Amino acid sequence: MGLWIPCSAELLLKAEEAVLRCVNSAYSLRDVCVNLTTKSVGLFRTRETTESYSIRTISFENESSHNNNQLPLVMIHGFASGLGLWVLNYDSLAPKVPLHALDLLGFASSSRNYPFSKDSQECIDSYVDSVEKWRQSLKLEKFVLLGHSFGAYLSYFYLLKYPQRVQHLILADPWGMSHRTEEEASRFKIPLYIRPVVSVVTKFNPLAALRAGGPLGASLIPRLRGDILKRFEALYTDNTVADYIYHCNVQNPSGESAFYNICQPLGWPRIGMIMKEDEVPDSARITVLYGEKSWMNSETGYRMQENLNKRGIFFDVRILLRCTHHIYADDPENFNKIILEVMEKENQRSAELSTSDVVSTSTADEEIALKIH
């Protein structure tokens, strides 16, 4: 991006390679091409343009990858992150399930030049469409979808639009369950002396300070993201994770800008998940995982559980003890165990449904044959 900020796409790829060096399972990395349509409003008409963008993808090859009866697991990272931060999970999950993880459009090593709309719903739709085009490229028919934080938020909206593709949705410490209501605002009142600072800060992208730091920006990572760096100390004794996070977030901040457009001031979503709970299909199966010590409020999750359970929808909330927001890294052993439990149950359900369909078809064929004779 210039002399002031020491970064490039090449340095990001090197940082990605370094953070993945501890992964023992066989994997492949690729840039999946997706064609996305954008709209530009002119003086007399709206023009649509279709261009190609890339979605960085890691895929794990094993025996289950070639078993058409095995549901794949798709993993979507959270804000200011990338596929490299699932390194504590890959080796436990990949040998047992077909697995794909991606970098969201505008983040990490995916295309950073997509022109996101300033409208919240249109930003969400762009993300949902990019994931769907990505799915089509990989020819995945149905899968278990796991999203963390902002990735969980977008995964939820993907389910609403493409429920036939999602066998089970896992929301890992999801951001955006609730929008900022008057009740929520009354709980969190900003002191008068801080309000002028907040009014200025909220006009900038969340990680603008990292880029403004120029060559000193990398040294800010331990201060800004020290909470997550500690989780990886058993794997790395150097600055591998800090370098990866730095290079993920000093490129063109198109995804960060999209997140900003989806937010209200102070990080609340303009469109909370609970606002769309009436659109959750009856066939949906959703598991929500919260960290016991997370700053995410689980109250809305329990409220949605009560509402959706009344409709007969499977919606299960679970708390991971002693975990913060980064539950996948705080207690990877327990987190991975839960994910594999969900995968096993859904594979069993899928097999039972397939058997049921075969039996139903055979019975129908026999009845037709009897009528003919």
N, C-alpha and C positions, 0 to 999 in steps of 0.2 A: 504493500500500500504506500510505499515511499520510504524515504530515509528516516523520517520521524518514528515510524512504527516498524520495527524489524520483523516483518512477517511476509509470507508468500504461501501460495498453494503448495509449493514443493516442501516448505518447512513444515506445513501442517501434515502432509503425508508422511514425512519422516517421524514426526511426533506420534502419529497414529501407529506406524510400524513399531516404534519403540514401546508404546503402551501395550501392544498386542503380543510382544515377544514372550510373555509369560504364559500364554495360552498354549496348552499341549495338544488339544484336539485339532484335527485337520480342518482347515477352513479355506475358503476362497474369498477374495475381495474383488468387487467390481462396481462400476458405475452404471446403474440401470437407467436407460434412456426413457423419459416419459414426455409425451407431447401434451402441453397444457395451453389452454386458450385464455387470453386476457382481453379485457375490454378497455378501450380508450374513448372517452367522450369528447367528440369534436364540436365545432360550432353548430353544425346542422345535423349530424348523425353520430351514432355510436359505432365504432369500428372494432371488429374482433380480429385478433391476431393469434395464430397458433405457432408456438416455438418449442424447441426441444430443450429439456433440462435434465440434469443427472441426479440420481438418488444413490448415494454411497451405500453399499450393501455388503454385509458379511454373511456368508452361508456356510453351514457345517455339513460335511458329507460323512455319513455313516450308514450302517445297514438299514436303519429306520428311514433314511432319506429316500431309499428306493422302494419302500413299502407303501404302496398307494393307500393302504388302509390306515396308516398312521397320520394323525392330524399334525400339521406343522405348528410350531410356535413362532409368532412374530412379535418382536420386542421393539418398543419405541421409547427412546430416551426423553428426559425432561428438558426444561429450559437451560440454556447455556451449557449443554452437555453434548455427548456424541456416543456412537456405538462402542467406543473404546472403554467407556466406564462400566460396561457390563462384564469386565474381565474376571470379577470374582464369581461369576455365575456360569460362564460358558462351559467350563470343564465338567461341571456337575450336570448340566442340562443337555449339552450337545450329544453325549454318547447315548442318550436314551430317547431323544425326540428330534425330528427334523427341525432345524432352527435357522431363522433368518432375523437379523437386526438391521435397522436402517438409520441413517442420519436424516432427520427431518429437513425438508426444503428450507434453505436459508440458514442452516446450522452446520457446524463441523465441515465435513468434506463434500456435502451435497452442494448443488448450485446455489450461489449467493446473489444472483442477479435477477431473481424473479420479482416482478413489479407488483407486490402485494397492494391490495386496495386499502384505503384508510377506514373502510367500513368493517365493523367487527364481524358480522355474519359472512361477508364476502371473504374475509381473511380465513375464517374457519372453513368455508366451502372450498377455498383453494387448497388448503391442507388435506381435506378429505378427498378431493379429486386427485391430488398427487399420489396419495396412498393407494387409491383405487387403480390408477394407471400403473403404479408400481406392481400391484397385485396381478394385474392382467399380464404384465411383462414376464412375471415369474410363473404364471399359469397356476396359481394357487386357487383351488376351488373353495375350500373352507378351512378355517384355521382358528386356533386360540390366539387371541390378541391381548398382549400385555403392554400396558403403558405406565410410565412413571411420571408423576407430577403434571407438567404441561402436556407431556405425551399421553397421559391418562385422559386428560380433558379432550384432546383431539380424537383419541380412540373412541371415546363415548359418542362423539358426533359421527364418527365413521359407522358405528353400530346403528345409529338412528337412520342413516341413509342406506346402508348396505347390510341389513340384518341377516340376510341369507348367506353372507360370507363368514359371519362370526359365530363359531360354535360356542365359545365362552369368552367373556370379556373380563380381564383382571385389571383392576385399577389399583396401582401401587401408590399409596399416599397421594391421592389425586389433588391437584390444584383445581380450583374453579367450581367446586360443588355448589357453593352459594354465591350469589351476587350481593352487593352491599345494600341491604335494606335499611330502613330507618332504625329498626331494632338493633341491627349490627352496628350502625353508625353511632348510636347512643352508647354502646359498650366501649367504643374506641374513640374517645374525643382527643383531638390534638391540642396540646397547650397553646395558648395565644402566642407565646414568644417563639414557638417552632413553626407556626403556620407560614410566615413569609419564606422560610427556608424550603418548606415542603412545596409551596407553590412554584418555586424556581426549579427544584430538583425534578418534579414530576413532568416538566416540559422536555426532559431529555430521555434518551433510551437508557434502560437500566444499567448497562455496562459501559456507558460513555466515558466514565472516569478511567477505565482500564486502557482505552485507546488514547485518551488525553495524556496519560502518563508517558506515552512514547516509549523510549528505550528503557524506562524505569517500570513500565507496565507489568513485566514478568515478575518483578519483585513484589508486586501487590497481591499476586495470587495467594500466597500463604496467608495473607491477612483477610482477603475477601472470601476465600474458599478453604480456609484451614480446617473447617469442620469435616470436609470430605477427604482431604489429603491424608488424615490420620488413618482412615479406613484401609488404605493401601500400603501402609508401612511394612506389612509382612511380605509384600511382593517386590517392592522397590526400595532401594536405599539412597536413591538420588532424586533428581527433580523431574522424573519421567512424567508423572501424573500432572504436576504443576505446569510443565511445558505443554502438555497436550491440551489442558484446559485453556491455557493462554492462547495458543494458536487457534483453537476452536472459536475464540471469542474476539479476536482482533482483526478478523477478516471483515469484508463488507457486511454490516449488521442488518441484512434484509429480514432474516427470521426474527431477530430481536425487535425490529421495527414493527413487524406483524404482531408480535406478542404485545407490544406497547399499544397498538391499535385495538387489540382485543380487550385490553384492561381499562378499568376506571382508575382514577388516582389511587395510589397506595396499594396497587396490586390486586384489586378485586376485579373479577371478570364482568364485563358488561352483560354477558349472557351466562348466568349460572346453570349448571347441569340440572338443578332441581326445577328450573323454569321449563325444561323440556321433558320432564318425567312422564307426562301424558303421552309422549310420542315413543316411549320405550315399547317395543313390540312384545306381545304376550309370550313369544317364543324365546325371549332373551334370557340368558343365564349370566349373572354378574357376581363377581367376588371382589370385595373392596378390602384392601389391606392398609391399616394405619399403623404408624409407629406410636408406641405409647407416649414417647416424649416429643413427638412431632409438633411443629407449630401449626399444622393443618388441623382444623376443627372437625372432629368426627361427628358432631351433633347432626349435621345435615345428612351425613351418610346413614345414620340410624333413622332419621326421619324418612329418607327415601326408602330404606329397607321396610319400614312399617307400611308406607303407602303402596309400594310395589308388591310386597307379600300379600296384601289384601286382594290384589288383582290376580294372585296365583303365579306371579313372576318370581323366579329364583333370584334372590338378591341377598347375599351373605356378607356381613361385615365382621372382620377379624382384626384383633389388635396384636401386634408383635411387641412383646415386652422388651423394655430397655432400648427400644429403637427410636431413632429420630426420623427426620424426613427421608433420609437416605437408607431406607429399610433394606434394600438389595445389597448394600455394602456393610451396614451395621451388624447384621446377622445373616450372612449369606447362606449358611448351612440350613437354618430354619426356613428362610425365604425360598431357597431352591427346593426344599422338601415340599413346601406347600404348592409350588408351581407344578412339580412332578405329580403330586396327588391329583391336582385338577386335570392335568393331561391324561393321567391313567383313567380317571372316571369318565372323561369326555370321549376317550377312545373306546371305552366299553359301551357307552351310550350310542356312539356312532355305529359300532358293530351291531348292537341290538336293533337299532333302527333299520340298518341295511338288511338284516335277517328278516325283520318284520315286513319290509317292503317286498322282499323276494317271496315270502310266504303268501302275502296278499296277492301278488301278481300271479303266482302259481294257482291259487284258489280261483281267481277270476278266469284264468285260462281254462281250468277244468270245467267251470260252470258254462263257459261259452261252448266248449266242446260237447257237453251233454245236451245243450239246446240244439246244436247242429244235428246231433244224432237223433 
